[in-house]
Amino acid sequence: MRLLEDLSALMLPTDWLNALAGLLVGTIVGVTGVGGGSLMSPILILMFGVAPTTAVGTDLFFAAATKTVGSIVHHKQKSADHRIVGWLCLGSIPAAVVTLLLLFEFGGQQMKHGLIVTLLGAMLIITSFATLFRRQLVNAVIDTNDEEKARRFIRFQPILTVAAGAILGALVTLTSVGAGALGATLLLMLYPLRLTARKLVGTDIMHAVPLTLVAGTGYMIAGSVDLRLLGMLLIGSIPGIIIGSRLTMYLDERIVQRCLAVILFITGMKLVLV
C-alpha cells in the first residue's frame, strides 16, 4: 500500500508539468546555449509559486545537470574551446564563492523582500536585448578591420576573459541568469573570429557547468534547493538538451533566439512589476 501511495505521489499533475517544463527548457538550451536560468527560474516563481531563493538554487543545480549532458555532446562534436573555458573559470568560480558568502552573510532580509525577484527581472530584460542584438553589440565594440587594434586586443584577451568570467560568476550566482545569452555575447565580443557559432554555444555551455555547480552547492548548504522538484525537472530536461544539442545542425538559430528574446523581455517586465 505504501508503494502505491508513493507511485501515486510521483504522478501528480504538477510534477509532470515540471518535467514538461524541463523538456522544453532543456531543448532550447541545447539549441542556443540560452534559456536555462532565463526561463526556468521565472517558470518556477510565476507558474508554480516556488520561493525565489529556492527557485534560483534549484535552477542552478538544474542548469549544472542539464549542461553537463550538453557539454559532453559538444565535447564529442569538438564544438568547445577548452582554453577559453579555463580562463572563464579562473574568474567565475572565485566570484561565485565570494558572492555566495556576501549573499548569505548580509543579504537575508533583502532576499525576503524581493531583491532576487527584481534582479531576476532586470537580468531577463538585459538578456533579451543581448540575445536579440548580439551581433550589433559586437560590431559596436570590436573593429576587426583594424589590424593593429586587433593585435593589441588579442594580447589582452586572457585577462579580459577572466574579468568576463568574474562578472558572469556574480550575476549567475545572484539570479541563475547570465551564463547563456550574456555569456555568449561576451564571448562573441572577445572572440569574434576564433569562435564559430557552434563553438560559441559549446564553450558557453561547458563553462556554465562548474559555475552553476559551485553556485548551486552554496544554495544547497543554505537549504534553498528543492530536490524533489529538481528530480522532475531533470526527467524532462536531460532528453531535451540531448535533442537540442543535436538540432544545432538543422535549426535556424536566429529564429529561435528572436522568439526567445521576446519571451524573456515580457517575463522580465512581469517580474520587475510584481
C-alpha positions in Angstrom: 0.0 0.0 0.0 2.8 2.4 0.9 4.4 1.7 -2.5 1.2 2.5 -4.3 0.9 5.8 -2.4 4.5 6.7 -3.3 3.8 6.0 -7.0 0.7 8.0 -6.9 2.5 10.9 -5.4 5.1 10.8 -8.1 2.4 11.1 -10.8 0.8 14.3 -9.5 0.0 16.6 -12.5 2.2 19.4 -11.1 5.2 17.1 -11.1 4.7 16.1 -14.7 4.2 19.7 -15.7 7.6 20.4 -14.1 9.0 17.6 -16.2 7.4 19.0 -19.3 8.9 22.4 -18.5 12.3 20.7 -18.1 12.0 19.1 -21.5 11.1 22.5 -23.2 13.9 24.4 -21.5 16.5 21.7 -22.0 15.8 21.6 -25.7 16.2 25.4 -26.0 19.4 25.3 -24.0 20.8 22.6 -26.3 19.9 24.6 -29.5 21.0 28.1 -28.4 23.0 27.8 -25.2 20.4 30.2 -23.8 17.3 29.6 -21.8 18.2 27.7 -18.7 18.1 30.2 -15.8 16.4 32.7 -18.1 13.3 30.5 -18.4 13.3 28.0 -15.6 13.5 30.4 -12.6 10.6 32.6 -13.9 8.6 29.5 -14.6 9.1 28.2 -11.1 8.3 31.5 -9.5 5.4 32.7 -11.7 3.7 29.4 -12.6 4.5 27.1 -9.7 4.7 29.6 -6.8 8.2 28.5 -5.7 10.0 30.9 -3.3 12.6 33.0 -5.2 15.7 31.7 -3.4 14.6 28.1 -3.8 13.8 28.7 -7.4 17.3 30.1 -8.1 19.0 27.4 -6.0 17.1 24.6 -7.6 17.6 26.1 -11.1 21.4 26.3 -10.6 21.5 22.6 -10.0 19.1 22.0 -12.8 21.5 24.0 -15.1 24.5 22.1 -13.8 23.0 18.7 -14.6 21.5 19.6 -18.0 24.5 21.5 -19.2 26.8 18.6 -18.1 25.0 16.4 -20.6 25.1 19.2 -23.3 28.8 19.8 -22.7 29.5 16.1 -23.2 27.7 16.2 -26.5 29.5 19.3 -27.6 32.9 17.8 -26.5 32.3 14.8 -28.7 31.4 17.1 -31.6 34.6 19.1 -30.8 32.5 22.3 -30.6 34.0 23.8 -27.4 37.3 25.7 -26.8 38.7 24.3 -23.6 41.3 27.1 -23.2 38.7 29.8 -23.1 36.6 27.7 -20.7 39.6 27.6 -18.3 40.1 31.4 -18.5 36.4 32.0 -17.8 36.5 29.6 -14.8 39.5 31.5 -13.3 37.2 34.5 -12.9 33.8 33.0 -12.4 34.4 30.4 -9.7 36.1 32.7 -7.2 33.4 35.4 -8.0 30.6 32.8 -7.3 32.1 31.9 -3.9 32.6 35.5 -2.8 29.0 36.3 -4.0 27.6 33.4 -2.0 29.4 34.4 1.1 28.2 38.0 0.8 24.7 37.0 -0.1 24.0 34.7 2.8 26.0 36.7 5.3 24.4 40.1 4.6 21.5 39.6 2.2 18.9 37.6 4.1 16.4 40.3 4.7 16.8 41.8 1.3 16.1 38.4 -0.3 12.9 38.1 1.7 11.7 41.4 0.4 12.1 40.6 -3.3 15.6 41.5 -4.1 16.2 38.3 -6.1 12.9 38.7 -8.0 13.8 42.3 -9.0 17.3 41.3 -10.0 16.0 38.3 -11.9 13.5 40.5 -13.8 16.2 43.1 -14.7 18.6 40.3 -15.8 15.9 38.9 -18.1 15.4 42.2 -19.8 19.1 42.7 -20.3 19.4 39.1 -21.5 16.6 39.6 -24.0 18.4 42.6 -25.6 21.7 40.7 -25.5 20.0 37.8 -27.3 18.3 39.9 -29.9 21.1 42.4 -30.7 24.2 40.2 -30.1 25.8 40.9 -33.5 25.1 44.7 -33.3 26.7 44.8 -29.9 29.8 43.0 -31.1 30.2 45.3 -34.1 29.8 48.4 -32.0 32.6 47.3 -29.7 35.0 45.4 -31.9 36.6 46.7 -35.2 38.0 43.5 -36.8 39.2 45.5 -39.8 41.9 47.4 -37.8 44.8 45.0 -37.7 46.9 47.0 -35.1 43.9 47.3 -32.7 43.2 43.6 -33.3 46.7 42.6 -32.3 46.6 44.7 -29.2 43.2 43.3 -28.3 44.5 39.7 -28.7 47.2 40.3 -26.2 44.7 41.3 -23.5 42.1 38.5 -24.4 43.1 36.2 -21.5 42.8 39.0 -18.9 39.5 40.2 -20.4 38.2 36.7 -20.4 38.9 36.2 -16.7 37.2 39.5 -16.0 34.2 38.5 -18.1 34.1 35.2 -16.1 34.1 37.1 -12.8 31.1 39.2 -14.0 29.2 36.1 -15.0 30.0 34.4 -11.8 28.5 37.1 -9.7 25.4 37.5 -11.9 24.7 33.8 -12.3 25.0 33.2 -8.5 22.6 36.0 -7.7 19.9 35.2 -10.3 20.8 31.9 -12.1 20.6 34.1 -15.3 23.5 35.1 -17.5 25.5 32.0 -18.3 23.7 31.6 -21.6 22.9 34.8 -23.5 25.2 37.2 -21.7 28.0 34.7 -21.6 27.6 34.0 -25.3 27.5 37.8 -26.1 30.7 38.4 -24.1 32.5 35.6 -25.8 31.5 36.8 -29.2 32.8 40.3 -28.3 36.1 38.8 -27.0 36.5 36.2 -29.8 34.6 37.4 -32.9 36.9 35.4 -35.3 38.1 32.5 -33.2 34.7 31.1 -32.2 32.3 29.7 -34.8 28.6 29.6 -34.0 28.8 26.0 -32.9 32.0 26.6 -30.8 30.4 29.6 -29.2 27.5 27.6 -27.9 29.6 24.6 -26.9 32.2 26.8 -25.0 29.4 28.7 -23.3 27.6 25.5 -22.1 30.9 23.9 -20.9 31.8 26.9 -18.8 28.4 27.0 -17.2 28.8 23.5 -15.7 31.4 24.2 -13.0 29.9 27.7 -12.3 26.4 26.6 -11.7 27.6 23.6 -9.7 29.6 25.8 -7.3 26.8 28.3 -7.0 24.1 25.6 -6.6 26.1 24.0 -3.8 26.1 27.2 -1.9 22.3 27.4 -2.1 22.0 23.7 -1.1 24.1 24.4 2.0 21.8 27.2 2.9 18.8 24.9 2.4 17.4 26.6 -0.7 17.3 23.6 -3.1 14.1 21.5 -3.6 15.4 18.0 -4.5 12.0 16.6 -5.5 11.4 19.5 -7.9 14.9 19.2 -9.2 14.4 15.5 -10.0 11.2 16.1 -12.0 12.9 18.9 -14.0 15.8 16.6 -14.8 13.5 13.9 -16.0 12.4 16.2 -18.8 15.5 18.3 -19.4 18.1 15.6 -19.9 16.4 14.2 -23.0 15.6 17.7 -24.1 19.2 19.0 -24.1 20.4 16.0 -26.0 17.7 16.6 -28.6 18.5 20.3 -28.7 22.3 19.8 -29.0 21.7 17.5 -32.0 19.3 20.0 -33.6 22.0 22.7 -33.7 23.0 21.3 -37.1 19.4 21.7 -38.6 17.5 24.6 -37.0 17.8 28.3 -37.8 19.3 29.6 -34.5 18.3 33.2 -35.3 14.6 32.4 -35.5 14.7 30.5 -32.2 16.7 33.4 -30.5 14.3 36.1 -31.7 11.3 34.2 -30.2 13.2 33.6 -27.0 14.2 37.3 -26.7 10.5 38.3 -26.8 9.6 35.8 -24.2 12.4 36.9 -21.9 11.5 40.6 -22.2 7.9 40.0 -21.4 8.7 37.7 -18.4 11.4 40.2 -17.1 8.9 43.1 -17.2 6.3 40.9 -15.3 8.8 40.1 -12.6 10.0 43.7 -12.2 6.5 45.0 -12.0 5.3 42.3 -9.5 
